[in-house]
Amino acid sequence: MNVAAAIPPASAVPRALSWRGSAVALIVAAILRHDGRSLGFGLIACAIAATVATFQFAVFTSFLAAGAAVPRFIAADAWITAAGVECFDFPAPMSEAWAGAVLAHLPGARVEPVLVGFAGLAGPAASAGNVVVVGLARTGLAERQFMVDASDERRLHLDGGDSGLQVNGLLLHRAATTRALATFLGAPYLVVSDSTARRALGWPEGQVAFLAVRFPGGVPADLDARLAALARHYPELAGFTGAGFEASSSQYWQAKTGAGAAILLAALLAALLMLLLLVKAVARFVQRRQADILSLIGHGAGDGTVLALLVAMAAVLVLGSLIAVALASPLITAVVHPFLPWVAFKPVDALFALGLGGLALAVATLSARADLKRIPADAIFRS
């Protein structure tokens, strides 16, 4: 296809090019209508790379979120732990009597015991290994009832109508499910009342894993300073804000496994591949359409108009890639859900895709400018 044929006659060109946006839109429409197949490979390659990058980023952010699933579920304003504890999943037992000292430093607070421990299963569910029993004071669950994430029902053999589990010899019955406790751990979380947890774990009265702190009247502005003062006064304790404990738990799993860094690296490499593919696609377009570009210049088009044309073609590839991401990412998440139930596509992942698209368009613009400069100045006289 000769793009120049899609341009108005030479006498009308200066007037048409005075409205650059309309001219570029007409040319791009003509290219897509008559020669869109030539852009297909570049579009497919960029779309696949962008989708892989976005999904890998979603896995990364989901890994960080799953590392603090239970603290986020409990949503305490602050956490009191034994000194040295970094992660919710691995507490150090402490005395519930510390609640009095906490209230002295945090007046107006409400302190609730939290019990956490690994427990063995018996019966058909024993093939699932262990569970993490989480005992809370205000669950709304009756004695010997538990809540579990819906994604764990199958591996606990709870999807066949049977709702009972033998946990350390104590028979518990499922009362509710949630979608907030999906985990990458081999042991599912079971949320129970604090009294049920104490029996299942065999903990003595007065022993807890954490003290969850809530402020019914509102979180004080100087909470960080108060928690630091509490830790200085009682070296046996450590204090975290709610967000701080979630971050600490996530960071623990990242440092312990390194999986988060590896997943993020994969996302960045896929993003880099998408940028390289887009630059290559624009360069191939310039090479394939050099005669038409020279014809445009010969008809009076300035460098700005030609550059706008190349940027518009890059924008078509970027937009197509983002549409593919929007369609494919939720679908991929649904497909892998049985294997990675803790992975979810979130608004921050969509922002990553948009940011990648913006960066790709900026890089393509710089590349197109460089491609135009490589066209010899006297080429128009030889075309």
N, C-alpha and C positions, 0 to 999 in steps of 0.2 A: 504493500500500500504506500502511495506517495502522500505523505502528510500535507505537503504544500498544496495538493489539489483540494484539500478541505478548507483552504484559506480563501477569503474573498479576493476578487480581482485586484491587481496591483494598484489601480487608482483608488481603491477603497481601503487598502491596507493601513495607511497612516491613521485614518479615522477609526478603524476597528481596533488597532493596537493601542489607541489612546485609552481604551477601557481594557486594561491588561487581563483582569480577572475573567471577563467574558471570552476573550480570545483564547486564553489558556484552557478554559472550561470546554470550549468548542473543540479544540485540538485533542484534549484528553478523551472526550467523548468519542471522537472519530477513531482514535487509536483503539479504545476499548471495544468499539463496535466492529471494527474490521480486522484488528490484529491482537485481540485480547488473549488469544491462545499462546502467543509468544511470551506473555507475562505469567502464564500459568505455573511454570516450573518455579520461578522465583517466589510467587505467592504461596504455593504449597510448601516450599522449603522454609520460608519465613514463618508461616503459620504453625508448622510443626515445631520449629525451634522455640517460638514464643509460647506455645502451649506447654511444652516440656518445662521451660524455665518457670512459668507461672505455677504449674502443678508442683514442681520441686520446691518452690518457695512456700506453697501452701502446706506441704509436708513439713517444712522447717518450722513455720509458725505454729503448726499443730503440735509438733514435737515439744516446743517450748510450753504451749498451753497444757498439754497432757501431763507434763512434769509437775504441774501444780493444780491438777484437776480437783482434788479434794479441798485444799484451802480455798480455792475459788468457789466451790460448792457451798462450803460453810460460811464464807463471806464475813469473817470476823473483822473487826476494826483493828485489832492488835493481837499478837500472839506472844505468850510467855513460854519459853522453852528452857530446858537445862542448858547450861553453858556448853558451847561446842556443837550444838545441833544445827545442821544446815538444811536439812530436807525433811518434809513432813513424813515421808515413808520410812525414815529411820530415826525414830525418837529415842531419847534416853528417859526412862521412868523417873518421875519426880513426885513429890508429895503435894497433894491437893491443899495442904495447909498453907502453901505459899500464897493462896488467894488473899489472905489477910494482908500480907505485905504489899501485894499488888494494889489492893484497894486503898491502902494508905498513900501510895504514890499517884494513884489514878482515881481520885474521888469522883463519884457519880457513875462509875463504870459498873458493868455486870460481868461477873467472871463465871465461865462455864467449863466444866471438865471435858476433856477430849481424850479418849482411849484409842490407841492404835497398836495393832500387833498382827503378826502372821499366825495363821491357824491352819491345821490340817483338815482335810475333808474325808468323809467315809461314804460308802455306798457307791452308786453309779457315778456320782460327781467326783469321786476320788481321782479319776483320770485327769481332771483339770489341775491337779496338784494342790497348791495352797490357795488360801484367800487372805486378803487383808481386812481384818475386822476393824471397823471404825465406829466407836461408841460415842454418841452425842446426847446431850441432855434434853434437847428440844427437837425431837424428830417427828413427834406425832405417831410413833410406832409403839405398838403394845409389846409386852414381854414376849420374847422369842420370835418376833417378826423382824424381817429385814427388807431393805431396799437394795436393788442391784441395777447396774446399767443394762439397758435393753440389749446391747451388743454382746453381753456376757451370758445371756440366757442359754444359748445353744451349748457352749462348752461346759456349762454347769448342769446340763441335762434338765433344764427347766422349761424347755419348749414343747414338751410332750404332755403337758397337763399336770405333771407332778410339781408341787411347789415347795417340797421339803428338802432341806440340806442337813447333813450331820456334820457339825463343826466342833471338832475336839470332843465328840461324844454328845454334844448338845443339839437336839433337833430344833431347827429354825424353819420358819415358813415365810415364803415370799409374800409381802403385802403390797409392794409398789415397785415400779421401775422408773428409771430416769434416763436421760441422754446426756447427762453432765459428768458422768464418771468413767467414760471410756479411757482405757489406759493401754500403754505399750508394755506394761509389766506382765509377767507370766501369771500373776495372782490377781484375780478380780477384786474390786472393793465391795464389801458388804457393809452397808450402813445399818446400825442397830441402835437401840437405846443404850445409855451408859451402863445400866444394870445388866443388860443382856451381854454386853461386851465384857464386863467384869467376870461373868460366869464362864463365857466361852474362852477367854484368855487365861483364866485362873489367877487374875490379879487380886491382891488383897485390897480391902476397903481403904480408901485414902490414897491409893497410888494412881497416877494419871500419866499420860504421855505429854499433854500440853494443857495450858489454860488459855481458852479463847476469850478475848475481851471485847465487849460491845459497849457502846456509849449511847443509851437511849435518848439522851438529850443533845446529841451531836458530838462529833469527834473534835476534841480540843485542838486549837491551832498549833500548840507547842507539844504535840504528842511525841514527836521524835526526841525532843529534849527530855521529856519525862521518862521515856523508856531508857534513854542513855543514863539518866540519873539512877533509875532503878537497878540497872546492870552494874553501875559503879558501887552502889550501896550493898548489893548482894551479888558477889562475883560468881555464885553458883548458878545464877540465872542469866538469860539473854532475852531481850525484847525486840520484837519486829512489828512494824506496821503491817496491816493486811497485805498491801501491795508489796512490801519489802519481803515478807515471808514467801509469797508466791514467786517473786523473782529469785530468791535464794534457792527454793526447791527446784526451779527450772534450771538455774545455773549449776546446781549440783549434778543433775543428770547430764547436762552438756559436758561438764568437766570430767565426769565419771566415764562416759561412753565415747565422747567425741563425735557421736552420730550427728548432732545438730550441725557442727561445722562441716562435716562431709556432705550433708544434704544441701547446705547453703552453697558450698563450692560447686556442686552439680548444677544448682540453679543459676549461678553466675556464669558458669561455662556455657550453659545453654543460651543464656542471654547474650553472651559474647558471640556465639555462633550465629544468633539471629541478626546481630549488627553486621557481621561480616557478610552474611548472605544478602542482606539488603543492599549493602555497598556494592557487592558484586552484581546484583540485579540492575542497579542504576547504571553501573559502568557498561554492562552488556547492552543496555538500552541506548546509551550514548554511542557506542560502537556500531550497533545495528542501524541506528537512525542518523548517523552523522550527515549523510547527504541531505536528509530532510531538515536537519538543524541548520545546515549551511543555506538551504533554500529559504528558511525562515529569516535568517539574517539578511539574505539578499533581498527579501521583500520588505526590509525595514525594521524587523524585530530587533530590539536592543538586547544587551546581555541579561538585563533584568527579566525580560519576558521569557527568554530561553531558560534561564535558571528557574523561574517560576514553573515552567513546564516540567522540568526534571523533578523539582520538589513535589509537584502535584502527582507525578507518577509514583514517587516514593510514598507519598501520603496514601495513595490507593493501596499499595502493598501493605503499609502499616495498618490501615483501617481494616483491610481484609484479614490480617493476622489477628487483630483485636476481636473481630467478630468470631473468628475461629476459637479464640481463647474463651470468649463468653459462652459459646455453645459447647465446647469440648470439656472444659474444666469441671463443671458440675457433673457431666456424664462420666468422666473418668473417676471422679470422687465416688460416685454411686457404684461404679463397677468394682472398685477396690475396697469398698466399705466392709465386706465380709472378712477381708484379710487385714485391713488397717482401719478399724472402726473409729480410731481417734483422729483421723484426718478429716478436716472439713474445709470447705472453700469459704473464706471470710472476706469482709470488706477490705481489710488490709492487703489481701492477695489481689483483689481487683485493682487497688491503687498501685501495686507493684507492676501489674500488666500495663496500666495507663502510663506509669513512669517510664517503663521500658519502651513503650511506643513513642513517647515524646523524645526520649534519648535517641532512639533509632532514627527519628525524623531529623533531629539536629545533626547527627553524624552523616546521614545521607545528604543533607544540604551542603555540608562542608566537602563531602566527596564529590558531589555534582559540580561544585564550584571549581574544584581541582581538575575534574575531567574536562570542563570547558576550557580551562587555561591550556590544556595540552593540545587543543586543536590549533594547528599552525595559523598564523595571522593571514597568510596568503592563500589559505585553502579555499576561500570563497571564490577566488579568481580562477581556481583550477577545477571547481565543481561544475 
